Amino acid sequence: MLQYQIDRIEHQVEEDRSQSGVFLIGPLERGQATTLGNALRRVLMGGLEGSAVTAIRIAGVNHEYATVPGVREDVLDILLNCKELSVNSRSSELEIGRLVVAGPAEVTAKDLQFSSQVEVVDDNRPIATVADGYSLELEVHVERGVGYRPVDRHSEDTSAIDLLQIDAVFMPVIRVNFTIDETAVAEGGSARERLRMEVVTDGSISPDDALAQSANYLIELFQPLATVTLVEEPGIEPEPSAEAQIPLEELNLSVRAYNCLKRAQVNSVSDLMGFSYEDLLEIKNFGSKSADEVIEALERIGISIPQSRTSA
């Protein structure tokens, strides 16, 4: 397998603190660029853990179609503005941020007071506009998760009627694009591929870290397959046929043959099927005449036994 290298050729931080990075990965064998690009893109877009606003509480408001006195934006606008906040929580527990702002004021994300576990990525993100003589009291809930979590209104907690739930987008990666360039290796000029991947994040994680986390996710996903050991299940013994379960008495053998077999612990046809003709002759007081009698009795019910042990 070819040893390839990864180069980051671009890195930009936008005004809203979102970040973009462009990576070159190669040289790769033909087809490997598509395999890497598709696998990494799927994990980057849906498999990384991130943080998001999941609910808000506004003083004096108990449903999302209300208006707040003295606030230019209605509650739906405030919900959408909070949903677009980029946050990075280092805690696995629910974190709550609060603000109390008196007007006139332009309320932005920097007015939110969180614990040291939460970082607001874009402080300048607008939330609401408060007029003179009015105030806005707001509570924002932040959680960590993976992917997209819609609001389940059927299981909404009626005891917290003033807590307005938000469809949470936990995905820290906004966009991933990749292209494949065909290149050449000096030795023999054989064709190779190079993967060019662009990763754009919301600023809560750098493109470098996002790419590294995606690669580690895939390694953990495939690792069990690399050490898999297949254990063959023990074969299931077939159930004995109906003929094999016939008791010895029903073969109608002579008294001599019957008694000799009984002393040899032979009680049914299935026991006899483990014998050869030679084995029968070795039974005490069991001659060739008795052995032939047993062979004939077994053939009447469609069962035959081998002549010798080696042919069994």
C-alpha positions in Angstrom: 0.0 0.0 0.0 1.2 3.5 -0.9 2.3 5.8 1.9 0.3 9.0 1.5 0.6 12.4 3.2 -2.0 15.0 4.3 -1.3 18.7 3.7 -3.6 21.5 4.8 -3.2 24.2 2.0 -5.8 26.7 3.2 -7.3 27.8 6.5 -9.7 30.7 7.0 -11.7 32.2 9.9 -14.7 34.2 8.8 -16.3 37.2 10.6 -18.9 34.9 12.2 -16.0 32.7 13.5 -16.8 29.8 11.2 -13.7 28.1 9.9 -12.8 26.5 6.6 -9.8 24.3 5.7 -8.7 22.6 2.5 -6.7 19.4 2.7 -4.8 17.4 0.0 -4.4 13.7 0.6 -2.3 11.6 -1.7 -0.9 9.9 -3.6 -3.5 7.2 -3.5 -4.3 4.0 -5.5 -7.0 4.3 -8.1 -10.4 4.2 -6.3 -9.0 4.9 -2.8 -9.7 8.6 -3.1 -13.4 8.0 -3.6 -13.5 5.5 -0.7 -11.8 7.9 1.7 -13.8 10.9 0.5 -17.2 9.3 0.9 -16.4 7.7 4.2 -14.9 10.9 5.8 -17.7 13.1 4.4 -20.4 10.9 5.9 -18.8 11.0 9.3 -18.0 14.7 9.2 -21.6 15.6 8.3 -23.4 13.3 10.6 -21.2 11.4 13.0 -19.4 14.1 15.1 -20.6 15.2 18.5 -21.4 18.9 18.9 -23.3 21.4 21.0 -26.6 23.2 20.3 -29.3 25.3 21.9 -32.2 23.0 22.7 -34.7 25.2 24.5 -35.2 28.8 25.7 -37.3 30.4 28.4 -38.5 34.0 28.2 -39.9 35.8 31.2 -43.7 36.3 30.8 -44.0 34.1 27.7 -45.6 30.6 27.7 -45.9 29.9 24.0 -43.9 30.5 20.8 -46.6 32.6 19.0 -46.5 35.4 21.6 -44.9 38.8 21.5 -42.7 40.3 24.2 -43.6 43.9 25.2 -41.0 46.4 24.1 -39.1 43.9 22.0 -39.0 44.4 18.2 -38.7 40.7 17.4 -41.5 38.3 18.2 -40.9 35.0 20.0 -40.5 33.0 16.8 -37.7 35.4 15.7 -35.9 35.1 19.0 -36.2 31.3 18.8 -34.6 31.3 15.3 -31.8 33.6 16.4 -31.0 31.4 19.4 -31.1 28.3 17.2 -28.3 29.9 15.0 -26.0 30.4 18.0 -22.7 28.6 17.7 -21.8 27.2 21.1 -19.2 24.8 22.3 -20.0 22.9 25.6 -17.4 20.8 27.2 -19.9 19.3 29.6 -22.0 16.2 29.0 -24.7 17.7 31.2 -27.3 20.4 30.5 -25.8 23.9 30.7 -28.0 27.0 31.2 -27.1 30.5 30.2 -29.0 33.6 31.3 -29.3 37.3 30.4 -31.2 40.2 31.8 -31.0 43.3 29.6 -32.7 46.7 30.1 -33.4 48.9 27.0 -32.6 50.5 24.9 -30.2 47.7 23.8 -29.2 45.5 21.0 -29.1 42.0 22.7 -26.4 39.8 21.3 -24.8 36.4 22.3 -22.1 38.1 24.4 -24.9 39.1 26.9 -25.4 35.5 27.8 -23.8 34.3 31.0 -22.7 30.7 31.0 -20.5 28.6 33.2 -16.9 28.1 32.3 -17.8 24.9 30.5 -19.6 26.7 27.6 -18.0 29.0 25.0 -20.1 31.2 22.7 -18.3 31.1 19.4 -19.8 34.2 17.8 -20.4 36.9 20.5 -21.9 39.3 17.9 -24.8 37.1 16.9 -28.0 39.2 17.4 -30.8 37.9 19.6 -33.3 40.7 20.1 -33.8 44.5 20.2 -35.2 46.0 23.4 -36.8 49.4 23.4 -36.3 52.1 26.1 -38.1 51.5 29.3 -38.5 47.8 28.7 -36.3 44.7 29.6 -35.7 41.2 28.4 -35.0 38.2 30.6 -33.9 35.1 28.8 -32.7 31.6 29.7 -30.9 29.4 27.1 -30.4 25.6 27.4 -27.3 24.1 25.7 -26.7 20.3 25.3 -24.3 18.0 23.5 -25.4 15.5 21.0 -25.0 14.0 17.5 -26.8 14.8 14.3 -30.3 16.4 14.3 -32.9 16.2 17.1 -36.4 17.4 16.3 -38.8 18.5 19.0 -41.1 15.7 20.1 -44.2 17.7 21.0 -46.1 14.5 22.0 -43.8 14.0 25.0 -43.4 17.7 25.9 -43.3 18.2 29.7 -46.5 20.0 30.6 -45.0 21.1 34.0 -42.5 23.4 32.1 -45.0 25.0 29.8 -42.9 28.2 29.5 -39.9 26.2 28.3 -39.9 26.6 24.5 -38.2 23.6 22.8 -36.0 24.1 19.7 -35.1 21.6 16.9 -31.4 21.0 17.8 -28.7 20.8 15.2 -25.7 19.3 16.9 -23.6 19.0 13.7 -20.4 21.2 14.1 -19.5 20.7 10.4 -21.5 22.9 8.0 -20.2 21.8 4.6 -17.9 19.2 3.1 -16.8 19.1 -0.5 -14.2 16.9 -2.1 -12.8 16.4 -5.6 -10.4 13.9 -7.0 -7.4 14.8 -9.1 -5.4 12.3 -11.2 -1.7 12.7 -10.7 1.3 10.6 -11.7 4.2 9.0 -9.8 7.7 9.3 -11.2 8.4 5.5 -11.4 7.0 4.4 -14.7 4.5 7.3 -14.7 1.8 5.1 -13.2 -1.5 6.9 -12.5 -2.3 7.8 -9.0 -5.1 9.9 -7.4 -5.1 12.8 -4.9 -8.1 13.7 -2.7 -8.8 17.4 -2.3 -11.2 17.9 0.6 -12.8 21.2 1.9 -14.2 21.2 5.4 -16.3 24.1 6.8 -17.2 24.2 10.5 -19.3 26.5 12.7 -16.2 27.5 14.6 -16.9 25.3 17.6 -14.2 22.9 16.2 -11.4 23.5 13.8 -11.3 21.7 10.4 -8.1 19.9 11.4 -9.8 18.5 14.6 -13.0 17.6 12.7 -11.0 15.6 10.1 -9.0 13.8 12.9 -12.1 12.9 14.9 -13.7 11.5 11.7 -10.7 9.3 11.0 -10.6 8.0 14.6 -14.3 7.3 14.4 -13.8 5.1 11.2 -10.8 3.4 12.9 -13.0 2.4 15.9 -15.7 1.3 13.5 -13.5 -1.1 11.5 -11.2 -2.2 14.3 -13.4 -5.1 15.5 -13.5 -6.4 11.9 -9.7 -6.6 11.8 -9.6 -8.9 14.8 -12.7 -11.0 14.1 -12.3 -14.7 14.6 -15.0 -17.0 13.2 -16.0 -19.8 15.5 -17.7 -22.7 13.8 -20.8 -23.8 15.6 -20.8 -27.4 16.6 -22.6 -29.6 14.1 -26.1 -30.6 15.1 -26.4 -34.4 15.3 -29.2 -35.6 13.1 -32.1 -37.1 15.0 -32.3 -40.9 14.7 -34.7 -42.3 12.2 -37.9 -44.1 13.2 -36.3 -47.5 12.2 -33.3 -46.9 14.4 -35.6 -46.5 17.4 -37.2 -49.9 17.0 -36.6 -52.0 20.1 -34.7 -55.3 19.8 -37.8 -57.3 20.7 -39.5 -56.4 17.4 -36.9 -57.9 15.2 -38.3 -61.4 16.1 -34.8 -62.9 16.6 -34.2 -66.4 17.9 -33.9 -66.8 21.7 -30.2 -67.5 21.4 -29.4 -64.4 19.3 -31.7 -62.2 21.4 -30.1 -63.3 24.7 -26.6 -62.8 23.4 -27.4 -59.3 22.2 -29.0 -58.3 25.4 -25.9 -59.5 27.4 -23.9 -57.2 25.1 -26.0 -54.2 26.0 -27.8 -54.1 22.7 -31.3 -52.9 23.3 -32.5 -51.4 20.0 -31.8 -51.1 16.3 -29.8 -47.9 16.8 -27.4 -49.9 19.1 -26.9 -52.5 16.3 -26.1 -49.8 13.7 -22.8 -49.3 15.5 -21.7 -52.9 14.8 -20.1 -54.4 11.8 -20.5 -58.1 10.8 -17.1 -58.8 12.3 -18.2 -57.1 15.6 -21.3 -59.4 15.8 -19.1 -62.5 15.5 -17.0 -61.3 18.4 -20.0 -61.3 20.8 -19.7 -64.2 23.3 -21.6 -67.3 22.2 -22.7 -65.5 19.0 -21.9 -67.5 15.9 -22.2 -66.8 12.2 -25.7 -68.3 12.1 -26.9 -65.7 14.6 -25.0 -63.0 12.8 -26.7 -63.8 9.5 -30.0 -63.8 11.3 -29.5 -60.3 12.6 -28.3 -59.1 9.1 -31.5 -60.5 7.5 -33.7 -58.9 10.2 -32.1 -55.5 9.6 -32.5 -55.8 5.9 -36.2 -56.3 6.2 -36.5 -52.9 7.7 -34.2 -51.3 5.2 -31.0 -51.1 7.3 -27.6 -52.6 6.4 -24.4 -52.8 8.4 -20.8 -53.1 7.0 -19.0 -56.4 6.8 -15.8 -55.2 8.5 -14.7 -52.3 10.8 -12.6 -50.8 8.1 -15.4 -50.4 5.7 -17.6 -48.7 8.3 
